[in-house]
Amino acid sequence: MESGHLVELHVDRGVDRGYVGNVYLGRVVRVLPGMQAAFVDIGLDRAAFLYVGDIWPQMFDHKHAGDDEEASEGAELDEDATVVEEAPPRDSPRPGQPAIQDLLTEGQEIVVQVSKDPIGTKGARVTTHVTLPGRYLVFMPTVDHVGISRRIAKDRERRRLREFVDKNRPKGGGFIVRTVCATQTNITLKQDMNYLVSIWEKVQAAAKSRKAPAPLHLDHGLVLRMVRDSFHDDVERMVVDTVKLHEEVCAFMDEFSPNLKEKVHLYRGAEPIFDTFGVETEINRSLGRRVWLKSGGYLVIDQTEALVSIDVNSGKYVGQSSSLEDTTLRVNLEAVKEVVYQLRLRNIGGIIIIDFIDMDRETNRERVFRAIEDELRGDRARTNVLKISELGLVQMTRKRVQEDVVRYLSEPCPTCEGRASIRSRQTVCYDIFRELQREAARAVAKETLYVNVHPSVADVLYGDEYVVLEQVEARLGKRVVVRALLHLHPEKYEVYSK
């Protein structure tokens, strides 16, 4: 929560936990040269996807190009992520890197780490470049490189951290120093380094003794990951409403951040913790397709397989000036804040198209674009935004690692089966008329045809479409008996003779 408002929602109910950060011994089940990718069985319901661009130097003799003091070409530190973010997928090998068919063969066992959870119908995305995050450091066993967080500004502190980590890191391995590492003692850093190196040694030992597919290292649960990656000095407090979880968090803080332990509070109120902090209302608001703005305008958010579209509408707002352009600008600027807020709250990722209300002046379009950039600075997910087009559209991408909140908290409607609409009752009636004709041709000797339908469709058959029903009976020379059955789906019907 920020300034009393819920801005991010992460859900872990103890089942179907996320897999990001977990390390597995996988088996290559299929190599796709045309896509420069492979499917890897890691023991989940669907095979994981491995791009050739996510196969890293430990698998072949190839020096990693472009390493500098900030980050390597293929890995960029996300301060609050559980793993180092991967580069965008490549459909071709890096310069000097072999093709995937020269690196992998079907049946081969390979150590991989999940970099993106299964989403929708897609399997998990994996990489052979393992990253093990600690409280202060991120260990990269396969990259000979030391990187320092860009947010550590003081040159003297950056040199101290680089020299110490470079001197104490294992040969061939690398580390990225996180922002929270600033001002920490060498003893603290050494403890974090030893802890991460010991985890990697256990992973290697397990890989030699187990048969694929098998887990080698499972990351912490959601709460401890949040404590490890996001609980910094700028956090005012953490509130936990169960005694057991409170004890686990405090024990974790004792080991990794004892100075922040006093910020962890146990909630003892009679009301649900979500009610006390106003979380329940915000969750319900995040599930709606339409989101109202204070001015009377509103957003319409539609999520599809390919992208998310957000439409900005003026709604009830009629403006406070005589200028349509000024009214439009005000609604669009108000919409910018709500759009970015909804992206974070709903954890929306992938391709996003925002349809702002058309503005004639280039200066106003530029002002709205700058407002988007300013608001996105508070978003921890990596984003890329293009300028407003002549059609008033903003195209952007937002890194997606987990399932978005709406899909996680909801399921397809059993009536419309997730299509957001069903065939009209009139359409179903005319489907029935054609099926009656087919049945009459099959059952020439029968005098009566029976139709079982949902009561709402029966009402239309005996109401608006009764004249047509009589015409069908006359044309077929059959008697039609309609039966209303409540258990039938509104789109389903049964036509038979006996």
Secondary structure in CASP SS format (residue, H / E / C, confidence):
PFRMAT SS
TARGET T0000
AUTHOR 0000-0000-0000
METHOD secondary structure of the structure
MODEL  1
M C 1.00
E E 1.00
S C 1.00
G C 1.00
H E 1.00
L C 1.00
V C 1.00
E C 1.00
L C 1.00
H C 1.00
V C 1.00
D C 1.00
R C 1.00
G C 1.00
V C 1.00
D C 1.00
R C 1.00
G C 1.00
Y C 1.00
V C 1.00
G C 1.00
N C 1.00
V E 1.00
Y E 1.00
L E 1.00
G E 1.00
R E 1.00
V E 1.00
V E 1.00
R E 1.00
V E 1.00
L E 1.00
P C 1.00
G C 1.00
M C 1.00
Q C 1.00
A E 1.00
A E 1.00
F E 1.00
V E 1.00
D E 1.00
I C 1.00
G C 1.00
L C 1.00
D C 1.00
R C 1.00
A C 1.00
A E 1.00
F E 1.00
L E 1.00
Y E 1.00
V H 1.00
G H 1.00
D H 1.00
I C 1.00
W C 1.00
P H 1.00
Q H 1.00
M H 1.00
F C 1.00
D C 1.00
H C 1.00
K C 1.00
H C 1.00
A C 1.00
G C 1.00
D C 1.00
D C 1.00
E C 1.00
E C 1.00
A C 1.00
S C 1.00
E C 1.00
G C 1.00
A E 1.00
E E 1.00
L C 1.00
D C 1.00
E C 1.00
D C 1.00
A C 1.00
T C 1.00
V C 1.00
V C 1.00
E E 1.00
E E 1.00
A C 1.00
P C 1.00
P C 1.00
R C 1.00
D C 1.00
S C 1.00
P C 1.00
R C 1.00
P C 1.00
G C 1.00
Q C 1.00
P C 1.00
A C 1.00
I H 1.00
Q H 1.00
D H 1.00
L H 1.00
L C 1.00
T C 1.00
E C 1.00
G C 1.00
Q C 1.00
E E 1.00
I E 1.00
V E 1.00
V E 1.00
Q E 1.00
V E 1.00
S E 1.00
K E 1.00
D C 1.00
P C 1.00
I E 1.00
G C 1.00
T C 1.00
K E 1.00
G C 1.00
A C 1.00
R E 1.00
V E 1.00
T E 1.00
T C 1.00
H C 1.00
V C 1.00
T C 1.00
L E 1.00
P E 1.00
G C 1.00
R C 1.00
Y C 1.00
L E 1.00
V E 1.00
F E 1.00
M E 1.00
P C 1.00
T C 1.00
V C 1.00
D C 1.00
H C 1.00
V E 1.00
G E 1.00
I E 1.00
S C 1.00
R C 1.00
R C 1.00
I C 1.00
A C 1.00
K C 1.00
D H 1.00
R H 1.00
E H 1.00
R H 1.00
R H 1.00
R H 1.00
L H 1.00
R H 1.00
E H 1.00
F H 1.00
V H 1.00
D H 1.00
K H 1.00
N H 1.00
R C 1.00
P C 1.00
K C 1.00
G C 1.00
G C 1.00
G E 1.00
F E 1.00
I E 1.00
V E 1.00
R C 1.00
T H 1.00
V H 1.00
C H 1.00
A C 1.00
T C 1.00
Q C 1.00
T C 1.00
N H 1.00
I H 1.00
T H 1.00
L H 1.00
K H 1.00
Q H 1.00
D H 1.00
M H 1.00
N H 1.00
Y H 1.00
L H 1.00
V H 1.00
S H 1.00
I H 1.00
W H 1.00
E H 1.00
K H 1.00
V H 1.00
Q H 1.00
A H 1.00
A H 1.00
A H 1.00
K H 1.00
S H 1.00
R C 1.00
K C 1.00
A C 1.00
P C 1.00
A E 1.00
P E 1.00
L E 1.00
H E 1.00
L C 1.00
D C 1.00
H C 1.00
G C 1.00
L H 1.00
V H 1.00
L H 1.00
R H 1.00
M H 1.00
V H 1.00
R H 1.00
D H 1.00
S H 1.00
F C 1.00
H C 1.00
D C 1.00
D C 1.00
V C 1.00
E C 1.00
R C 1.00
M E 1.00
V E 1.00
V E 1.00
D C 1.00
T C 1.00
V H 1.00
K H 1.00
L H 1.00
H H 1.00
E H 1.00
E H 1.00
V H 1.00
C H 1.00
A H 1.00
F H 1.00
M H 1.00
D H 1.00
E H 1.00
F H 1.00
S C 1.00
P H 1.00
N H 1.00
L H 1.00
K H 1.00
E H 1.00
K H 1.00
V E 1.00
H E 1.00
L E 1.00
Y C 1.00
R C 1.00
G C 1.00
A C 1.00
E C 1.00
P C 1.00
I H 1.00
F H 1.00
D H 1.00
T H 1.00
F C 1.00
G C 1.00
V H 1.00
E H 1.00
T H 1.00
E H 1.00
I H 1.00
N H 1.00
R H 1.00
S H 1.00
L C 1.00
G C 1.00
R C 1.00
R E 1.00
V E 1.00
W E 1.00
L C 1.00
K C 1.00
S C 1.00
G C 1.00
G C 1.00
Y E 1.00
L E 1.00
V E 1.00
I E 1.00
D E 1.00
Q E 1.00
T C 1.00
E C 1.00
A C 1.00
L E 1.00
V E 1.00
S E 1.00
I E 1.00
D E 1.00
V E 1.00
N E 1.00
S C 1.00
G C 1.00
K C 1.00
Y C 1.00
V C 1.00
G C 1.00
Q C 1.00
S C 1.00
S C 1.00
S C 1.00
L H 1.00
E H 1.00
D H 1.00
T H 1.00
T H 1.00
L H 1.00
R H 1.00
V H 1.00
N H 1.00
L H 1.00
E H 1.00
A H 1.00
V H 1.00
K H 1.00
E H 1.00
V H 1.00
V H 1.00
Y H 1.00
Q H 1.00
L H 1.00
R H 1.00
L H 1.00
R H 1.00
N C 1.00
I C 1.00
G C 1.00
G E 1.00
I E 1.00
I E 1.00
I E 1.00
I E 1.00
D E 1.00
F C 1.00
I C 1.00
D C 1.00
M C 1.00
D C 1.00
R C 1.00
E H 1.00
T H 1.00
N H 1.00
R H 1.00
E H 1.00
R H 1.00
V H 1.00
F H 1.00
R H 1.00
A H 1.00
I H 1.00
E H 1.00
D H 1.00
E H 1.00
L H 1.00
R C 1.00
G C 1.00
D C 1.00
R C 1.00
A C 1.00
R C 1.00
T E 1.00
N E 1.00
V E 1.00
L C 1.00
K C 1.00
I C 1.00
S C 1.00
E C 1.00
L C 1.00
G C 1.00
L E 1.00
V E 1.00
Q E 1.00
M E 1.00
T E 1.00
R E 1.00
K C 1.00
R C 1.00
V C 1.00
Q C 1.00
E C 1.00
D C 1.00
V H 1.00
V H 1.00
R H 1.00
Y H 1.00
L H 1.00
S C 1.00
E C 1.00
P C 1.00
C C 1.00
P C 1.00
T C 1.00
C C 1.00
E C 1.00
G C 1.00
R C 1.00
A C 1.00
S C 1.00
I C 1.00
R C 1.00
S C 1.00
R H 1.00
Q H 1.00
T H 1.00
V H 1.00
C H 1.00
Y H 1.00
D H 1.00
I H 1.00
F H 1.00
R H 1.00
E H 1.00
L H 1.00
Q H 1.00
R H 1.00
E H 1.00
A H 1.00
A H 1.00
R H 1.00
A C 1.00
V C 1.00
A C 1.00
K C 1.00
E C 1.00
T E 1.00
L E 1.00
Y E 1.00
V E 1.00
N E 1.00
V E 1.00
H C 1.00
P H 1.00
S H 1.00
V H 1.00
A H 1.00
D H 1.00
V H 1.00
L H 1.00
Y C 1.00
G C 1.00
D C 1.00
E C 1.00
Y H 1.00
V H 1.00
V H 1.00
L H 1.00
E H 1.00
Q H 1.00
V H 1.00
E H 1.00
A H 1.00
R H 1.00
L H 1.00
G C 1.00
K C 1.00
R E 1.00
V E 1.00
V E 1.00
V E 1.00
R E 1.00
A E 1.00
L C 1.00
L C 1.00
H C 1.00
L C 1.00
H C 1.00
P C 1.00
E C 1.00
K C 1.00
Y E 1.00
E E 1.00
V E 1.00
Y E 1.00
S E 1.00
K C 1.00
END
